[in-house]
Amino acid sequence: MPGCYSPFSGDVQKHPSTYIEPSTTLYKEYLGDWFITKKNSSGIQTAKVYQNYLQSRIMPRLGNYTLSKLSTIQISIVY
């Protein structure tokens, strides 16, 4: 349309695709890092509850999956 501005009008430059390697980080490693950050920003009792839940329920079932292989279905079954 004349008089209308569109950021998509004109020449569009194409950028080559960038391949990103799938993560080899295990979910238990990720959760360990997450917990260190979380326990510093929560109360002592809350941190204990998180730690217990991670160690007793989440890590035994999902901890050995790499982040790239972990699916939402697997996570929803545990939660």
C-alpha positions, 0 to 999 in steps of 0.5 A, a space after each residue: 500500500 502506498 504510504 504504509 511503512 513496513 520493516 519487511 519491505 525492500 530487499 531482505 538479506 539472507 543469513 546462512 543458517 547456524 548449526 548449534 550442537 545439541 547439548 551434552 549437559 545432563 539434566 542433573 548437572 543443570 539442576 545442580 547449577 540451578 539449585 546453587 542459584 536458587 538456594 541463595 535466593 530462598 529461605 533455608 527451609 525452602 532450599 531444603 524442600 527443593 533439595 529433597 525433591 530434586 534428590 528423591 524424585 527428579 534426579 533419579 528419574 530424569 537426571 541422566 538425560 541430556 538436555 537435548 534428549 529430555 522431552 516435555 512428556 518425560 518431565 510432565 510424567 515426573 511432575 
